[in-house]
Amino acid sequence: MMDRTMRPLVIVAAFGASLVVGLLLMLWAVGGLKSVTAPAAIGGPFQLADQTGQTVTEKSLQGRPTLIFFGFTHCPDVCPTALFEISEVLRAMGKDADRVNAFFVSVDPERDTQAAMKDYLSSFDPHLKGLTGSPEAVAKVISDYRVYARKVPTKDGDYTMDHTALIYLMDRNGKFVSPFNLKRSPEEAAKDLKRYL
């Protein structure tokens, strides 16, 4: 049973807490808490090369929506599945696929040379560009896009890579929109992507 002298203190404390919550919600609503509630920036300047040797930078994202997937050519399952699904979305877009960027960014520049990327991507939609570069250039992109990537040694002395398996959707200004959902039909995903053209 609550002591009679404690009851007013509890009521005052509850009232004070509700005032603080209300004030925080009001500040958030009018934009006064942007520095506190703003999500971490995703993306930034980069310079990599595609499988044909063409330079690709953050400016290449301008003017069209972009799908970006981080992976590696020695990936046994997640990467080929994601690239196949992206290929199916691009196919479902028809001619509009020419108005979209689709990038497969290597997290394993040690093995993913331009030649390796070209060979690997020959199995997928021709709109897909494989981006690689020096370990330093790749590390910068991985960091700027908040990607988790880590080399994991295997028993045979080789290694594999643990990595983030999201598909990033960037808008026509190169700004991050959200992870792109591929767990639906290619036609539904294509219709969604067309909204950003």
DAFEN-V970955 format. One record per backbone hydrogen bond with DSSP energy under -0.5 kcal/mol. CO is the residue of the C=O (numbers start at 0). NH is the residue of the N-H. If there is no record, write none. Layout:
CO & NH
CO & NH
//
This chain:
2 & 5
2 & 6
3 & 7
4 & 8
5 & 9
6 & 10
7 & 11
8 & 12
9 & 13
10 & 14
11 & 15
12 & 16
13 & 17
14 & 18
15 & 19
16 & 20
17 & 21
18 & 22
19 & 23
20 & 24
21 & 25
22 & 26
23 & 27
24 & 28
25 & 29
26 & 31
26 & 32
27 & 30
30 & 33
32 & 35
32 & 36
33 & 37
41 & 175
45 & 57
47 & 55
48 & 131
49 & 52
53 & 49
55 & 47
56 & 59
57 & 60
58 & 61
60 & 63
64 & 100
65 & 169
66 & 102
67 & 167
68 & 104
70 & 106
71 & 74
76 & 80
77 & 81
78 & 82
79 & 83
80 & 84
81 & 85
82 & 86
83 & 87
84 & 88
85 & 89
86 & 90
87 & 91
88 & 92
89 & 93
90 & 93
92 & 95
93 & 96
94 & 97
95 & 98
96 & 99
100 & 66
101 & 128
102 & 68
102 & 104
103 & 105
103 & 130
104 & 70
107 & 110
107 & 111
110 & 112
112 & 116
113 & 117
114 & 118
115 & 119
116 & 120
117 & 121
118 & 121
119 & 122
120 & 123
124 & 127
126 & 101
128 & 103
128 & 130
130 & 105
131 & 48
133 & 137
134 & 138
135 & 139
136 & 140
137 & 141
138 & 142
139 & 143
140 & 144
141 & 146
142 & 145
143 & 42
146 & 148
147 & 163
149 & 161
151 & 159
153 & 156
157 & 153
159 & 151
161 & 149
165 & 69
165 & 167
166 & 179
167 & 67
167 & 169
168 & 176
168 & 177
169 & 65
170 & 173
171 & 62
174 & 170
177 & 168
178 & 180
179 & 181
181 & 183
184 & 188
185 & 189
186 & 190
187 & 191
188 & 192
189 & 193
190 & 194
191 & 194
192 & 195
193 & 196
//
